[in-house]
Amino acid sequence: MKHIGTVQAAVTAAEDDREPTAAELDAIEAEMPLIAAEVDLLDAQITTLDRVPNELDTRRVRRARNRVLAARRTLANQGPTAGEAA
C-alpha cells in the first residue's frame, strides 16, 4: 500500500484560515444596523411566502423596507471609514 502525503508542510496558514483583521471587524460593526434591518426584511418576506399576506403582513414588510432604507442612508452618510479608500 502506498501512502499519499504532502511533499512540504504548510509554513503559514492558508488564506481561508485567517482571522478577520481589526479593520474588517470595525467595518462589520459599522454595518450591523443594516445587516439586522435586512434580516428583519427577509424574515417578513419569508412569513408571507406560504400564505396570502394580510394587512398586518403588508405593514410589517413595508416597515422593514423602510428600516433597510434608513439604515442604508445612515451608512452612506457616514462616509468612508478609516480602513476604506476615500
C-alpha positions in Angstrom: 0.0 0.0 0.0 1.4 3.4 -1.0 0.9 6.3 1.4 0.0 9.6 -0.1 1.2 12.7 1.8 2.2 16.3 1.2 5.7 16.9 -0.1 6.1 20.0 2.1 4.3 21.0 5.3 2.5 24.3 5.2 4.5 27.1 6.8 1.7 29.6 7.2 -2.0 29.3 7.4 -4.0 29.2 4.3 -5.7 32.5 3.2 -9.1 31.0 4.1 -8.0 30.1 7.6 -7.0 33.5 8.8 -8.9 35.6 11.3 -10.5 38.9 10.4 -8.4 42.0 11.0 -9.4 44.8 13.3 -10.4 47.0 10.3 -12.6 44.2 8.9 -14.3 43.8 12.3 -14.8 47.5 12.6 -16.4 47.5 9.1 -18.8 44.7 10.1 -19.7 46.5 13.3 -20.5 49.7 11.3 -22.8 47.7 9.0 -24.6 45.8 11.7 -27.7 48.0 11.8 -28.1 47.5 8.0 -27.5 43.8 8.4 -30.1 43.5 11.1 -32.6 45.5 9.1 -32.1 43.3 6.1 -32.5 40.2 8.2 -35.8 41.6 9.5 -37.0 42.3 6.0 -36.1 38.8 4.8 -38.0 37.4 7.8 -41.1 39.5 7.0 -40.9 38.4 3.4 -40.5 34.7 4.2 -43.5 34.9 6.5 -45.7 35.9 3.6 -44.5 33.2 1.2 -46.8 30.4 2.3 -50.0 32.4 2.7 -51.9 35.4 1.3 -50.5 38.5 3.0 -53.0 40.2 5.2 -52.9 43.9 6.2 -50.5 43.2 9.2 -48.1 41.3 7.0 -48.1 44.1 4.4 -47.4 46.7 7.1 -44.6 44.6 8.5 -42.9 44.2 5.1 -43.3 47.9 4.4 -41.8 48.9 7.8 -38.9 46.5 7.4 -38.2 48.0 3.9 -38.2 51.5 5.4 -35.8 50.4 8.2 -33.5 49.0 5.5 -33.6 52.2 3.5 -33.0 54.3 6.6 -30.0 52.1 7.6 -28.6 52.4 4.1 -29.0 56.1 4.1 -27.3 56.4 7.5 -24.4 54.2 6.4 -24.0 56.2 3.2 -24.0 59.5 5.0 -21.2 58.4 7.4 -18.7 58.5 4.6 -15.7 56.3 4.3 -14.2 54.8 7.4 -10.5 54.8 8.3 -9.9 51.4 6.6 -11.6 52.4 3.3 -10.2 54.5 0.5 -11.8 57.9 0.0 
